[in-house]
Amino acid sequence: MLPPNPVEQNIYEMDLATRNLNRIESLPENLYEAINELDRDEVVQEALGPHIYSRFRLAKIKEWEHYSSRVYEWEIEEYLAKF
């Protein structure tokens, strides 16, 4: 696979349409998305081996479930009065 063409602009200042036009992909936005990417990455899975990979994945799923089942102070401050 060839690397993409270089981009000389600050990609964090680009809107989504411009990033898509330049074929700039985003990293996973949360742990759940990262786990899904890990599931597609055969190189990492092979490097870890089946035992370590499955244990690591299970630990990350539990971490995500723990995190996503809570309401955080920022959410309370941001949304409680609005809705």
MOTALIN-V555901 format. One record per residue. RES is the residue in one small letter. OMEGA is omega in whole degrees, 0 to 359 (none if undefined). Layout:
# MOTALIN-V555901
res = [RES	RES]
omega = [OMEGA	OMEGA]
This chain:
# MOTALIN-V555901
res = [m	l	p	p	n	p	v	e	q	n	i	y	e	m	d	l	a	t	r	n	l	n	r	i	e	s	l	p	e	n	l	y	e	a	i	n	e	l	d	r	d	e	v	v	q	e	a	l	g	p	h	i	y	s	r	f	r	l	a	k	i	k	e	w	e	h	y	s	s	r	v	y	e	w	e	i	e	e	y	l	a	k	f]
omega = [179	177	179	176	179	177	184	181	176	185	180	176	180	172	184	181	179	177	178	179	179	181	177	181	179	172	176	183	180	183	180	177	179	177	178	176	178	179	180	185	182	181	180	179	179	180	180	186	186	182	181	180	183	179	178	181	179	179	180	175	178	178	179	179	178	181	188	179	183	172	185	183	180	180	178	180	184	192	188	182	183	186	none]
